[in-house]
Amino acid sequence: MVAIRRASRYTGLSASIRSCLALLGFAGLLGGAGVFLLSMDGGETQRGTRGLVGVGAHSAGATLRKPHLVYGTAWKKEETAGLVRQAVATGFRFIDTACQPKHYNEAGVGNGWTAAAQELGLSRGDLWLQTKFTPIGGQDPNNVPYDPEAPLADQVRTSLEVSLKNLRTDYLDSWVLHSPLEAFEDTMAVWRVMEEAVDAGKVRQLGISNCYDLDVFRTLYQQARHKPAVLQNRFYESTKFDTELRNFLKGRNIHYQSFWTLTANRGALGSEQVKTLAEAKGLTPQQYMFAFMMSMENVTPLSGTTSRIHMAQDVAVMERVQSGESMFTTHEQRLFAKILGMPMDAPGSTAYN
Ligand SMILES: NC(=O)c1ccc[n+]([C@@H]2O[C@H](COP(=O)([O-])OP(=O)(O)OC[C@H]3O[C@@H](n4cnc5c(N)ncnc54)[C@H](OP(=O)(O)O)[C@@H]3O)[C@@H](O)[C@H]2O)c1
């Protein structure tokens, strides 16, 4: 058994050494049960039997109130099952996919989480699964997971049934409309069908993605019977980091899920200034970015890493945030926002409350 105790003693270690220690724990986990992985809050987190801090069976509500990372499964093709299995073994519990074979292997996600659950003794309630209905415009015309000639409502219903089968589950924790449709009435027509799925107990909550227009989001919110609980968008400078939208989400219990979080901010993350800031907290620049995101109210970054080392780093920083460690002073948060080019009064950040 590998036992790494009292991680707070290691706060002086460089990020790379700490990552290696976390990896040691990961390797140990695969080797047998009852293994303890480095938990940077100074405590121990037993994996496989209890799951991550704040992530447990039938506690989705409480869990969602804790900052966390979502494991993203796009572009992994035939590697999907193995990577999802590895992500869960490392400590991810939230998984994002889509019923869009062009970019996602949804069945691979189903195989991956069930394999990991079996190995680790986890149940469905220990995982949080999110998938998407992708309108026809976002599908590969040669590989559409529903009848493209069928009425829109039927396309949505079929997509859900395909997702449930692929994911090997009888309910989704979260079902996201991949993007608004061209006509708002079509967006609402899809939403009404998605609401039926909530009524039927097949879906716990709804969301929308690639919605960068506050008016569209607000109108959807106003007209929805089951309000959106998620907005999944690209987090980047071109949209001013969705500052207005995130302001709208605040206080409405809507999570902002960010993608492109690292990719779109590579320049800032590669700078010497950020490397220095991150190193001072024993973090890599990428971990620092994720910590910054999780320090904002209701902001949840996605990580689609394919690297074992990065998986371990991502889980380690998530655990640090979940442990309640105060990672940023207001000054540090403002400084980093400025480096990113994010509006200084960005709402949604605890630093600006
Ligand atoms: N709704 C949508 O339309 C939409 C669009 C795009 C993505 N998404 C979702 O968002 C997920 C994430 O996608 P993304 O575009 O943000 O990019 P990503 O797939 O997470 O890629 C991030 C890049 O950063 C690198 N990286 C370096 N250090 C890292 C670290 N510590 N942790 C994680 N990555 C690190 C990764 O390389 P390594 O692999 O070597 O770590 C990778 O090249 C997708 O899988 C998908 O679920 C949704």
PDBQT file of the ligand as one rigid body, heavy atoms in Angstrom, charges set to zero:
ROOT
HETATM    1  N1  LIG A 401     -19.666  22.784 -25.986  1.00  0.00    +0.000 N 
HETATM    2  C1  LIG A 401     -18.758  22.805 -26.930  1.00  0.00    +0.000 C 
HETATM    3  O1  LIG A 401     -19.011  23.202 -28.083  1.00  0.00    +0.000 OA
HETATM    4  C2  LIG A 401     -17.375  22.366 -26.600  1.00  0.00    +0.000 A 
HETATM    5  C3  LIG A 401     -16.295  22.733 -27.439  1.00  0.00    +0.000 A 
HETATM    6  C4  LIG A 401     -15.026  22.324 -27.084  1.00  0.00    +0.000 A 
HETATM    7  C5  LIG A 401     -14.823  21.567 -25.947  1.00  0.00    +0.000 A 
HETATM    8  N2  LIG A 401     -15.876  21.212 -25.158  1.00  0.00    +0.000 N 
HETATM    9  C6  LIG A 401     -15.687  20.382 -23.954  1.00  0.00    +0.000 C 
HETATM   10  O2  LIG A 401     -14.623  20.894 -23.211  1.00  0.00    +0.000 OA
HETATM   11  C7  LIG A 401     -13.624  19.878 -23.008  1.00  0.00    +0.000 C 
HETATM   12  C8  LIG A 401     -12.263  20.525 -22.881  1.00  0.00    +0.000 C 
HETATM   13  O3  LIG A 401     -11.879  21.053 -24.125  1.00  0.00    +0.000 OA
HETATM   14  P1  LIG A 401     -10.886  22.286 -24.267  1.00  0.00    +0.000 P 
HETATM   15  O4  LIG A 401     -11.152  22.883 -25.610  1.00  0.00    +0.000 OA
HETATM   16  O5  LIG A 401     -11.011  23.173 -23.071  1.00  0.00    +0.000 OA
HETATM   17  O6  LIG A 401      -9.450  21.685 -24.326  1.00  0.00    +0.000 OA
HETATM   18  P2  LIG A 401      -8.756  20.400 -23.682  1.00  0.00    +0.000 P 
HETATM   19  O7  LIG A 401      -9.182  19.219 -24.482  1.00  0.00    +0.000 OA
HETATM   20  O8  LIG A 401      -9.007  20.390 -22.226  1.00  0.00    +0.000 OA
HETATM   21  O9  LIG A 401      -7.241  20.685 -24.010  1.00  0.00    +0.000 OA
HETATM   22  C9  LIG A 401      -6.436  21.473 -23.177  1.00  0.00    +0.000 C 
HETATM   23  C10 LIG A 401      -5.029  21.465 -23.663  1.00  0.00    +0.000 C 
HETATM   24  O10 LIG A 401      -4.220  21.893 -22.573  1.00  0.00    +0.000 OA
HETATM   25  C11 LIG A 401      -3.183  20.922 -22.318  1.00  0.00    +0.000 C 
HETATM   26  N3  LIG A 401      -2.825  20.914 -20.880  1.00  0.00    +0.000 N 
HETATM   27  C12 LIG A 401      -1.654  21.313 -20.343  1.00  0.00    +0.000 A 
HETATM   28  N4  LIG A 401      -1.622  21.197 -19.007  1.00  0.00    +0.000 NA
HETATM   29  C13 LIG A 401      -2.821  20.752 -18.660  1.00  0.00    +0.000 A 
HETATM   30  C14 LIG A 401      -3.420  20.439 -17.423  1.00  0.00    +0.000 A 
HETATM   31  N5  LIG A 401      -2.794  20.550 -16.239  1.00  0.00    +0.000 N 
HETATM   32  N6  LIG A 401      -4.662  20.010 -17.440  1.00  0.00    +0.000 NA
HETATM   33  C15 LIG A 401      -5.336  19.891 -18.587  1.00  0.00    +0.000 A 
HETATM   34  N7  LIG A 401      -4.827  20.149 -19.804  1.00  0.00    +0.000 NA
HETATM   35  C16 LIG A 401      -3.579  20.568 -19.843  1.00  0.00    +0.000 A 
HETATM   36  C17 LIG A 401      -3.740  19.632 -22.851  1.00  0.00    +0.000 C 
HETATM   37  O11 LIG A 401      -2.692  18.767 -23.198  1.00  0.00    +0.000 OA
HETATM   38  P3  LIG A 401      -2.630  17.256 -22.627  1.00  0.00    +0.000 P 
HETATM   39  O12 LIG A 401      -3.736  16.489 -23.275  1.00  0.00    +0.000 OA
HETATM   40  O13 LIG A 401      -1.272  16.813 -23.042  1.00  0.00    +0.000 OA
HETATM   41  O14 LIG A 401      -2.783  17.369 -21.146  1.00  0.00    +0.000 OA
HETATM   42  C18 LIG A 401      -4.527  20.105 -24.074  1.00  0.00    +0.000 C 
HETATM   43  O15 LIG A 401      -3.662  20.250 -25.174  1.00  0.00    +0.000 OA
HETATM   44  C19 LIG A 401     -13.831  18.953 -24.203  1.00  0.00    +0.000 C 
HETATM   45  O16 LIG A 401     -13.300  17.669 -24.005  1.00  0.00    +0.000 OA
HETATM   46  C20 LIG A 401     -15.333  18.938 -24.300  1.00  0.00    +0.000 C 
HETATM   47  O17 LIG A 401     -15.882  18.064 -23.337  1.00  0.00    +0.000 OA
HETATM   48  C21 LIG A 401     -17.131  21.613 -25.466  1.00  0.00    +0.000 A 
ENDROOT
TORSDOF 0
